[in-house]
Amino acid sequence: MSIALPTKRFAGIVAKVNAFLLIAFVLVIAFLGLVAYKQGWFVHQSPIHFVTANALGINKGMPVKLHGFTIGSVSSMELAPGGVDVRLQIGSEYLARIPQDSRAKNARESGLVGAAVIDILPGKAENAISEGAQISFEPARGISEIIDDFRRQAMPAFNELKTAMSQVGRSGEDITQILASLRKEVDQLPATHRAIRKLVEEAAVATTNVSKQAAATLSAVEKVSKTVDKTIPEVSEKLVNSLQSIDAAAVQAKKTGEEVRLTLRAARPLVEHSEVAAREAGDVLGAAKRVWPLSDSFKETSDGMLPIDSFEAEGKGRSR
Amino acid sequence: MRWLAAGLVVVLAGCGGGKATTNSGGGNTSLAQSRLTQAETRAAGFTKSGDYQNAARQYAEALRIATTLENADAIAANAINLSVVSQWLGRDDDARAALDAVLTDTHTAFSEHRKIQAELRRAIVELGGGNTGAAAVWAGQAQQRCNATSCEYAAGILNVRAQIELESGRNAEAAQLAQSAADRSRSTGSQVELANALRTLGRARHAQGQYAAAMEPLKQALEIDREMGDPRKILADLADLSRSADAAGDAAAARDYKERGLAVSRAMNGGRSAPEASLTR
């Protein structure tokens, strides 16, 4: 069975379809070319490599940066004697900027949680690295090591603070004791004053009875007595004022001592809690490490093995 | 036209035919797998805090769970860790039994790396218990396997072999092996095994009557051990230095090392007087 098509309406349809397909084909090829150009397929790349004992955190395709500028990527990884051989493809134009003693480092773009990159740390050699050369690798420090470092450095400071606070507490107690003794002595001063006055009066009476010839002397003594009598109340008054000041200072010092002791008592749990908090922070981080999406960012550098140390063969390793 | 259309279809198919992402199913962690991870984490925590009794209990639990899962790597790792902690507790039999999980199991496919670790650990346990013959056999096996795979434990194995030779009275061989271990440690950057090698070298020279020559490696070992911060090794170094200095005729230096050793030993024993014997072995 054949279908009769209107001759005028479909005249030249084959040529039109061919033109359409040709244009589509050209567009696809142009798109592919653009993608290839953007991916750097037309840029000449040179391989370099490094060997690491542990390739955790390094992935194929990971960008390689020099001074924060992307110059290549991780092309392949394979097991090799001594660890993992990681091969990098670097744009050939950048090789001249990498000295021979440069090192590679596994780093993150924004501190701890940024994207992982291989950072090239330029060395000081005069000659540039050659194609296919091997560079040394510096593994990144894990978050646990950073926290351990912080704890190791912070704990002596906390202990110093604890010691200083306890010394302040002890000093407060000493001052209170000294002030209490002083106050006791001061309390006895009026009695001493009264005894002196009595002695002077008795001396005056005795002097009158001895001789009239000693009148001049007596009057002089009386004068002295009067002067002393006049002076002593003033001194006494001043002493009382001083005593009141010392008393007030003692009360204040005692209050301060108690406040210091209370502060110390309040600070001690704080110091102890800070240690617990640091330990718990480690646990929380440990838990966070296992939770997606952080798990990729916090991979452990060791495989959880205890050290296999030949020292234990000496039979003395037991008293750890 | 048909060819043109076919070509276009092929090109388009090529564009869309990227590598499909595979779902590894890694997120579907089983309950037993979680318990294994928890036991391992707890064990590591107890070990760090010095609670070896509980650490051993947790490593044993982790080993049991790993066995139920037929996870070869986890079985080997936990068995080796259990042997280390058991030896620290003075339970050599338990340490041996733990390693049997790797060394006598012919059905599980353990990696060469784990086998080397287990064999080296077994040699260490045997030598620590005074069984030099058994230690030599296990160290030999570990060495053979290590040579075939160029493993990272070469220096440790050489150190154990040097100690075996020293225990057996073959002092020249011991010195030679210790020197090889030191060279190997330097090339791999293992400071722990370098210090062990230098200590054994010093002892071997002392045993050969080269008292003055023994001092240098022992001093180097002491420096490294102080950097590494292990009081057991510092004490061992000071004891050896005191012995060699005394034998070399430097009584003042010998007395100084001995007093330093006694101070370290006293501090290790919580202020109690240190046993004199530990410094005169």
Interface residues (C-beta under 8 A of the other chain):
Chain A: V14 V17 N18 L21 L22 A24 F25 V28 I29 L32 A53 P81 G82 G286 R290 W292 D303 G304 M305 L306 P307 I308 D309 S310 F311 E312 A313 E314 G315 K316 G317 R318 S319 R320
Chain B: M1 L4 A5 G7 L8 V11 L12 C15 G27 T37 E40 T41 A44 T47 G50 Y52 A77 I80 N81 V84 V85 Q87 W88 L89 G90 Q117 L120 R121 A123 I124 V125 L127 G128 G129 G130 A135 S150 E152 Y153 G156 N159 V160 Q163 T188 V192 E193 N196 D230 R232 K233 A236 M268
